[in-house]
Amino acid sequence: MSLDDLLKQLQKEYLEEIPSRIEGIQSHVDAKNMDALKEDFHKMKGTGKTYGIPEITELGEKMESLFLACPAQGLSRVNEALAILSRIHDSRTQGQAYMIHEDSRFMEIQKAS
């Protein structure tokens, strides 16, 4: 297996995990566990680029900043972030890039952070 094939396989596996990550984040929202939510988005910030999905890093970075600055504001934007993450997942599993900067929900998250 070539390095390129390995990277593609790792990216595929990462994408397959996104629905369970969304469920995990939602459970942290339901429990209002701000520390876990901050950690969830911190991990996204770190892993997105590693797996070749920089829009996940951008989303994670903005959401982590919100939780650091004002956890209540971060909590108020989680549903938008999860919708974006779901769209990233759908686009990437179909082999398409996701233009996060064209998403009005992401623009609102950017303004808030």
KEZA-180857 format. One record per atom (N, C-alpha, C): atom name; x, y, z. Coordinates in pm, whole numbers. Last residue first. Layout:
REM KEZA-180857
<node site="CA" u="X" v="Y" w="Z"/>
...
//
This chain:
REM KEZA-180857
<node site="N" u="-1730" v="3454" w="1731"/>
<node site="CA" u="-1600" v="3425" w="1795"/>
<node site="C" u="-1513" v="3543" w="1779"/>
<node site="N" u="-1944" v="3554" w="1592"/>
<node site="CA" u="-1959" v="3538" w="1737"/>
<node site="C" u="-1824" v="3514" w="1805"/>
<node site="N" u="-1851" v="3541" w="1330"/>
<node site="CA" u="-1883" v="3671" w="1390"/>
<node site="C" u="-1888" v="3663" w="1541"/>
<node site="N" u="-1831" v="3262" w="1301"/>
<node site="CA" u="-1711" v="3346" w="1293"/>
<node site="C" u="-1735" v="3481" w="1358"/>
<node site="N" u="-2101" v="3192" w="1313"/>
<node site="CA" u="-2009" v="3142" w="1416"/>
<node site="C" u="-1883" v="3227" w="1418"/>
<node site="N" u="-2187" v="3314" w="1078"/>
<node site="CA" u="-2241" v="3358" w="1206"/>
<node site="C" u="-2152" v="3313" w="1322"/>
<node site="N" u="-2044" v="3165" w="891"/>
<node site="CA" u="-2021" v="3310" w="900"/>
<node site="C" u="-2072" v="3365" w="1033"/>
<node site="N" u="-2162" v="2919" w="926"/>
<node site="CA" u="-2023" v="2936" w="966"/>
<node site="C" u="-1989" v="3083" w="980"/>
<node site="N" u="-2412" v="2978" w="817"/>
<node site="CA" u="-2403" v="2938" w="958"/>
<node site="C" u="-2260" v="2955" w="1009"/>
<node site="N" u="-2355" v="3026" w="550"/>
<node site="CA" u="-2398" v="3139" w="634"/>
<node site="C" u="-2392" v="3105" w="782"/>
<node site="N" u="-2085" v="2907" w="380"/>
<node site="CA" u="-2196" v="2864" w="464"/>
<node site="C" u="-2233" v="2978" w="559"/>
<node site="N" u="-1855" v="2969" w="257"/>
<node site="CA" u="-1978" v="3008" w="187"/>
<node site="C" u="-2103" v="2971" w="267"/>
<node site="N" u="-1658" v="2856" w="403"/>
<node site="CA" u="-1668" v="3002" w="407"/>
<node site="C" u="-1788" v="3055" w="331"/>
<node site="N" u="-1671" v="2585" w="338"/>
<node site="CA" u="-1722" v="2630" w="468"/>
<node site="C" u="-1742" v="2781" w="474"/>
<node site="N" u="-1722" v="2402" w="95"/>
<node site="CA" u="-1680" v="2541" w="102"/>
<node site="C" u="-1739" v="2606" w="228"/>
<node site="N" u="-1601" v="2086" w="77"/>
<node site="CA" u="-1709" v="2166" w="135"/>
<node site="C" u="-1657" v="2307" w="155"/>
<node site="N" u="-1534" v="1866" w="-198"/>
<node site="CA" u="-1490" v="1958" w="-94"/>
<node site="C" u="-1612" v="2033" w="-41"/>
<node site="N" u="-1647" v="1533" w="-256"/>
<node site="CA" u="-1649" v="1677" w="-287"/>
<node site="C" u="-1596" v="1756" w="-169"/>
<node site="N" u="-1696" v="1266" w="-213"/>
<node site="CA" u="-1576" v="1304" w="-286"/>
<node site="C" u="-1569" v="1450" w="-324"/>
<node site="N" u="-1895" v="1202" w="-48"/>
<node site="CA" u="-1929" v="1200" w="-190"/>
<node site="C" u="-1812" v="1247" w="-276"/>
<node site="N" u="-1781" v="1252" w="190"/>
<node site="CA" u="-1804" v="1111" w="158"/>
<node site="C" u="-1847" v="1094" w="13"/>
<node site="N" u="-1783" v="1534" w="181"/>
<node site="CA" u="-1656" v="1462" w="170"/>
<node site="C" u="-1676" v="1313" w="138"/>
<node site="N" u="-2059" v="1592" w="211"/>
<node site="CA" u="-1983" v="1636" w="94"/>
<node site="C" u="-1857" v="1552" w="75"/>
<node site="N" u="-2120" v="1475" w="462"/>
<node site="CA" u="-2192" v="1436" w="340"/>
<node site="C" u="-2112" v="1471" w="215"/>
<node site="N" u="-1936" v="1612" w="631"/>
<node site="CA" u="-1935" v="1467" w="620"/>
<node site="C" u="-2000" v="1422" w="490"/>
<node site="N" u="-2028" v="1872" w="599"/>
<node site="CA" u="-1891" v="1839" w="563"/>
<node site="C" u="-1880" v="1689" w="540"/>
<node site="N" u="-2283" v="1840" w="708"/>
<node site="CA" u="-2269" v="1875" w="565"/>
<node site="C" u="-2127" v="1845" w="516"/>
<node site="N" u="-2215" v="1788" w="975"/>
<node site="CA" u="-2289" v="1689" w="898"/>
<node site="C" u="-2278" v="1714" w="747"/>
<node site="N" u="-2096" v="2030" w="1040"/>
<node site="CA" u="-2017" v="1907" w="1043"/>
<node site="C" u="-2084" v="1796" w="964"/>
<node site="N" u="-2322" v="2195" w="1022"/>
<node site="CA" u="-2208" v="2215" w="931"/>
<node site="C" u="-2124" v="2088" w="925"/>
<node site="N" u="-2470" v="2093" w="1235"/>
<node site="CA" u="-2527" v="2091" w="1099"/>
<node site="C" u="-2416" v="2108" w="995"/>
<node site="N" u="-2297" v="2151" w="1444"/>
<node site="CA" u="-2327" v="2011" w="1412"/>
<node site="C" u="-2388" v="1997" w="1273"/>
<node site="N" u="-2306" v="2431" w="1440"/>
<node site="CA" u="-2179" v="2362" w="1415"/>
<node site="C" u="-2203" v="2216" w="1377"/>
<node site="N" u="-2573" v="2475" w="1508"/>
<node site="CA" u="-2522" v="2519" w="1378"/>
<node site="C" u="-2394" v="2445" w="1342"/>
<node site="N" u="-2566" v="2369" w="1767"/>
<node site="CA" u="-2653" v="2309" w="1666"/>
<node site="C" u="-2612" v="2350" w="1525"/>
<node site="N" u="-2383" v="2543" w="1899"/>
<node site="CA" u="-2348" v="2404" w="1873"/>
<node site="C" u="-2436" v="2341" w="1767"/>
<node site="N" u="-2435" v="2800" w="1979"/>
<node site="CA" u="-2396" v="2779" w="1838"/>
<node site="C" u="-2370" v="2633" w="1803"/>
<node site="N" u="-2480" v="2803" w="2250"/>
<node site="CA" u="-2587" v="2853" w="2163"/>
<node site="C" u="-2559" v="2829" w="2014"/>
<node site="N" u="-2235" v="2722" w="2350"/>
<node site="CA" u="-2348" v="2629" w="2356"/>
<node site="C" u="-2460" v="2673" w="2262"/>
<node site="N" u="-2093" v="2961" w="2314"/>
<node site="CA" u="-2055" v="2840" w="2242"/>
<node site="C" u="-2170" v="2742" w="2237"/>
<node site="N" u="-2228" v="3117" w="2498"/>
<node site="CA" u="-2234" v="3153" w="2357"/>
<node site="C" u="-2193" v="3034" w="2270"/>
<node site="N" u="-2157" v="2987" w="2733"/>
<node site="CA" u="-2299" v="2996" w="2696"/>
<node site="C" u="-2315" v="3031" w="2549"/>
<node site="N" u="-1873" v="3022" w="2741"/>
<node site="CA" u="-1933" v="2890" w="2719"/>
<node site="C" u="-2081" v="2894" w="2678"/>
<node site="N" u="-1677" v="3240" w="2607"/>
<node site="CA" u="-1809" v="3245" w="2671"/>
<node site="C" u="-1880" v="3113" w="2646"/>
<node site="N" u="-1412" v="3175" w="2538"/>
<node site="CA" u="-1450" v="3312" w="2566"/>
<node site="C" u="-1580" v="3321" w="2647"/>
<node site="N" u="-1412" v="2897" w="2498"/>
<node site="CA" u="-1312" v="2959" w="2586"/>
<node site="C" u="-1354" v="3098" w="2629"/>
<node site="N" u="-1619" v="2864" w="2315"/>
<node site="CA" u="-1629" v="2803" w="2447"/>
<node site="C" u="-1527" v="2859" w="2545"/>
<node site="N" u="-1512" v="3008" w="2096"/>
<node site="CA" u="-1638" v="3050" w="2161"/>
<node site="C" u="-1649" v="2993" w="2301"/>
<node site="N" u="-1288" v="2853" w="2038"/>
<node site="CA" u="-1272" v="2992" w="2080"/>
<node site="C" u="-1396" v="3044" w="2150"/>
<node site="N" u="-1413" v="2619" w="1952"/>
<node site="CA" u="-1332" v="2616" w="2073"/>
<node site="C" u="-1313" v="2758" w="2126"/>
<node site="N" u="-1529" v="2716" w="1716"/>
<node site="CA" u="-1613" v="2674" w="1826"/>
<node site="C" u="-1535" v="2666" w="1958"/>
<node site="N" u="-1302" v="2775" w="1561"/>
<node site="CA" u="-1398" v="2881" w="1594"/>
<node site="C" u="-1485" v="2843" w="1713"/>
<node site="N" u="-1179" v="2518" w="1549"/>
<node site="CA" u="-1109" v="2635" w="1603"/>
<node site="C" u="-1206" v="2744" w="1646"/>
<node site="N" u="-1372" v="2359" w="1423"/>
<node site="CA" u="-1329" v="2329" w="1558"/>
<node site="C" u="-1262" v="2448" w="1625"/>
<node site="N" u="-1378" v="2486" w="1171"/>
<node site="CA" u="-1497" v="2481" w="1254"/>
<node site="C" u="-1460" v="2455" w="1399"/>
<node site="N" u="-1112" v="2438" w="1086"/>
<node site="CA" u="-1164" v="2575" w="1099"/>
<node site="C" u="-1286" v="2580" w="1190"/>
<node site="N" u="-1105" v="2157" w="1085"/>
<node site="CA" u="-1014" v="2232" w="1172"/>
<node site="C" u="-1068" v="2373" w="1193"/>
<node site="N" u="-1288" v="2111" w="886"/>
<node site="CA" u="-1318" v="2063" w="1020"/>
<node site="C" u="-1229" v="2135" w="1121"/>
<node site="N" u="-1155" v="2214" w="667"/>
<node site="CA" u="-1277" v="2283" w="711"/>
<node site="C" u="-1321" v="2234" w="850"/>
<node site="N" u="-945" v="2038" w="612"/>
<node site="CA" u="-917" v="2161" w="686"/>
<node site="C" u="-1042" v="2235" w="733"/>
<node site="N" u="-883" v="1742" w="596"/>
<node site="CA" u="-1015" v="1805" w="592"/>
<node site="C" u="-1006" v="1936" w="672"/>
<node site="N" u="-664" v="1576" w="629"/>
<node site="CA" u="-687" v="1638" w="499"/>
<node site="C" u="-824" v="1701" w="483"/>
<node site="N" u="-607" v="1491" w="879"/>
<node site="CA" u="-674" v="1395" w="791"/>
<node site="C" u="-712" v="1457" w="656"/>
<node site="N" u="-496" v="1720" w="985"/>
<node site="CA" u="-418" v="1597" w="985"/>
<node site="C" u="-476" v="1496" w="887"/>
<node site="N" u="-706" v="1899" w="980"/>
<node site="CA" u="-597" v="1913" w="881"/>
<node site="C" u="-514" v="1786" w="872"/>
<node site="N" u="-862" v="1779" w="1198"/>
<node site="CA" u="-912" v="1808" w="1064"/>
<node site="C" u="-804" v="1814" w="958"/>
<node site="N" u="-746" v="1757" w="1454"/>
<node site="CA" u="-747" v="1642" w="1363"/>
<node site="C" u="-787" v="1673" w="1220"/>
<node site="N" u="-761" v="1998" w="1600"/>
<node site="CA" u="-634" v="1931" w="1581"/>
<node site="C" u="-633" v="1822" w="1476"/>
<node site="N" u="-1029" v="2064" w="1597"/>
<node site="CA" u="-930" v="2161" w="1548"/>
<node site="C" u="-799" v="2092" w="1516"/>
<node site="N" u="-1134" v="1842" w="1725"/>
<node site="CA" u="-1164" v="1866" w="1583"/>
<node site="C" u="-1063" v="1961" w="1521"/>
<node site="N" u="-1036" v="1890" w="1983"/>
<node site="CA" u="-990" v="1772" w="1909"/>
<node site="C" u="-1017" v="1788" w="1759"/>
<node site="N" u="-1186" v="2118" w="2044"/>
<node site="CA" u="-1039" v="2125" w="2043"/>
<node site="C" u="-982" v="2008" w="1962"/>
<node site="N" u="-1440" v="2016" w="2047"/>
<node site="CA" u="-1403" v="2107" w="1938"/>
<node site="C" u="-1252" v="2128" w="1931"/>
<node site="N" u="-1421" v="1853" w="2276"/>
<node site="CA" u="-1464" v="1798" w="2147"/>
<node site="C" u="-1417" v="1886" w="2032"/>
<node site="N" u="-1352" v="2043" w="2472"/>
<node site="CA" u="-1256" v="1940" w="2436"/>
<node site="C" u="-1291" v="1877" w="2301"/>
<node site="N" u="-1592" v="2185" w="2487"/>
<node site="CA" u="-1468" v="2256" w="2452"/>
<node site="C" u="-1363" v="2156" w="2404"/>
<node site="N" u="-1754" v="1973" w="2573"/>
<node site="CA" u="-1777" v="2037" w="2443"/>
<node site="C" u="-1653" v="2112" w="2396"/>
<node site="N" u="-1648" v="1921" w="2826"/>
<node site="CA" u="-1642" v="1816" w="2723"/>
<node site="C" u="-1663" v="1876" w="2585"/>
<node site="N" u="-1709" v="2165" w="2952"/>
<node site="CA" u="-1570" v="2121" w="2940"/>
<node site="C" u="-1555" v="2016" w="2831"/>
<node site="N" u="-1991" v="2169" w="2942"/>
<node site="CA" u="-1914" v="2268" w="2868"/>
<node site="C" u="-1768" v="2226" w="2850"/>
<node site="N" u="-2243" v="1983" w="2933"/>
<node site="CA" u="-2106" v="1961" w="2978"/>
<node site="C" u="-2012" v="2049" w="2895"/>
<node site="N" u="-2518" v="1952" w="2906"/>
<node site="CA" u="-2461" v="2086" w="2928"/>
<node site="C" u="-2320" v="2076" w="2987"/>
<node site="N" u="-2625" v="1720" w="2824"/>
<node site="CA" u="-2577" v="1722" w="2962"/>
<node site="C" u="-2524" v="1860" w="3003"/>
<node site="N" u="-2671" v="1789" w="2559"/>
<node site="CA" u="-2785" v="1752" w="2644"/>
<node site="C" u="-2748" v="1757" w="2792"/>
<node site="N" u="-2405" v="1825" w="2477"/>
<node site="CA" u="-2498" v="1939" w="2478"/>
<node site="C" u="-2613" v="1909" w="2573"/>
<node site="N" u="-2314" v="1566" w="2495"/>
<node site="CA" u="-2252" v="1666" w="2581"/>
<node site="C" u="-2337" v="1792" w="2588"/>
<node site="N" u="-2469" v="1452" w="2297"/>
<node site="CA" u="-2488" v="1406" w="2434"/>
<node site="C" u="-2424" v="1503" w="2533"/>
<node site="N" u="-2363" v="1585" w="2076"/>
<node site="CA" u="-2502" v="1610" w="2114"/>
<node site="C" u="-2528" v="1564" w="2257"/>
<node site="N" u="-2110" v="1469" w="2069"/>
<node site="CA" u="-2122" v="1613" w="2097"/>
<node site="C" u="-2264" v="1645" w="2142"/>
<node site="N" u="-2188" v="1208" w="2002"/>
<node site="CA" u="-2117" v="1236" w="2126"/>
<node site="C" u="-2126" v="1382" w="2167"/>
<node site="N" u="-2304" v="1249" w="1750"/>
<node site="CA" u="-2384" v="1195" w="1860"/>
<node site="C" u="-2319" v="1225" w="1995"/>
<node site="N" u="-2074" v="1334" w="1613"/>
<node site="CA" u="-2189" v="1423" w="1624"/>
<node site="C" u="-2278" v="1378" w="1740"/>
<node site="N" u="-1926" v="1101" w="1627"/>
<node site="CA" u="-1875" v="1222" w="1694"/>
<node site="C" u="-1990" v="1321" w="1715"/>
<node site="N" u="-2077" v="938" w="1466"/>
<node site="CA" u="-2070" v="906" w="1609"/>
<node site="C" u="-2013" v="1023" w="1688"/>
<node site="N" u="-2037" v="1070" w="1215"/>
<node site="CA" u="-2172" v="1059" w="1275"/>
<node site="C" u="-2168" v="1024" w="1425"/>
<node site="N" u="-1745" v="1043" w="1189"/>
<node site="CA" u="-1809" v="1172" w="1214"/>
<node site="C" u="-1951" v="1157" w="1269"/>
<node site="N" u="-1629" v="804" w="1115"/>
<node site="CA" u="-1648" v="829" w="1258"/>
<node site="C" u="-1727" v="957" w="1287"/>
<node site="N" u="-1592" v="822" w="844"/>
<node site="CA" u="-1690" v="725" w="894"/>
<node site="C" u="-1722" v="746" w="1041"/>
<node site="N" u="-1378" v="1000" w="833"/>
<node site="CA" u="-1511" v="1043" w="789"/>
<node site="C" u="-1619" v="950" w="841"/>
<node site="N" u="-1175" v="829" w="919"/>
<node site="CA" u="-1207" v="949" w="996"/>
<node site="C" u="-1347" v="998" w="961"/>
<node site="N" u="-1172" v="644" w="709"/>
<node site="CA" u="-1207" v="600" w="844"/>
<node site="C" u="-1246" v="718" w="932"/>
<node site="N" u="-1087" v="817" w="503"/>
<node site="CA" u="-1215" v="747" w="493"/>
<node site="C" u="-1263" v="702" w="631"/>
<node site="N" u="-833" v="884" w="596"/>
<node site="CA" u="-934" v="988" w="581"/>
<node site="C" u="-1074" v="926" w="575"/>
<node site="N" u="-709" v="634" w="581"/>
<node site="CA" u="-724" v="699" w="711"/>
<node site="C" u="-830" v="809" w="706"/>
<node site="N" u="-718" v="597" w="303"/>
<node site="CA" u="-786" v="504" w="392"/>
<node site="C" u="-810" v="566" w="530"/>
<node site="N" u="-555" v="808" w="218"/>
<node site="CA" u="-695" v="803" w="174"/>
<node site="C" u="-776" v="710" w="264"/>
<node site="N" u="-312" v="728" w="335"/>
<node site="CA" u="-376" v="853" w="376"/>
<node site="C" u="-523" v="857" w="336"/>
<node site="N" u="-267" v="491" w="190"/>
<node site="CA" u="-283" v="487" w="335"/>
<node site="C" u="-353" v="613" w="385"/>
<node site="N" u="-233" v="590" w="-67"/>
<node site="CA" u="-344" v="499" w="-39"/>
<node site="C" u="-372" v="492" w="111"/>
<node site="N" u="1" v="739" w="-24"/>
<node site="CA" u="-121" v="806" w="-69"/>
<node site="C" u="-244" v="720" w="-39"/>
<node site="N" u="181" v="534" w="37"/>
<node site="CA" u="151" v="636" w="138"/>
<node site="C" u="21" v="707" w="103"/>
<node site="N" u="61" v="215" w="-89"/>
<node site="CA" u="140" v="338" w="-98"/>
<node site="C" u="99" v="434" w="14"/>
<node site="N" u="85" v="-118" w="0"/>
<node site="CA" u="0" v="0" w="0"/>
<node site="C" u="89" v="124" w="0"/>
//
